[in-house]
């Protein structure tokens, strides 16, 4: 359920890395950009090993507005090193019967589009980001909040950022993607109606401008899922990896 965050971060890192490596006094580059990314998520569903998501990068980075395909953010307020933004981001988390035999006889769970508010604080390489998003398409009608801490530093021509995050998914979101409805229950797949879940993640990203005249970013995260998710009849593990690789440049 977390691949989408890497996609968005990969796009936004283009402008961030440019401004960091050129000069602290210069403004981040603005304009239209293009590129390509791919996300891979190790799923915890039974019989569903990996989810691979190609992400075309075509967008715009301006003073307040940033767009890359379905990823959109707009800065509402900036106070020194603190900013508040509205955001739209896709949720790549759905499944249907063709994805695994464990889903046979179950209704399709759809990918969705989330919208919400984020706050970001930056200070001497540290980044603290908090956001809350809601399902805008009415698929799960759920809500998710996340707090992430990262520290970025430059080694030669590479920017490195280790991160740690904690997220809260409400019961509607968890039940939609990991629950089993009464009419979906079988002898091998019992009825399951989970509550909310608190999950953790840790990872790092590498960003560099040395390839093909653009900006390349590689990100890897490890995820730990609470028992309300890992105890679902649909899952067979409580942890997984996700990765994202992207290249992008300004026109």
Helices and strands as residue ranges (DSSP letters): H 3-22, E 31-42, E 50-61, E 65-68, E 71-79, E 82-91, G 97-99, G 101-103, E 112-123, E 126-135, E 143-155, E 158-169, H 171-178, G 182-184, E 197-208, E 215-224, H 227-230, E 239-250
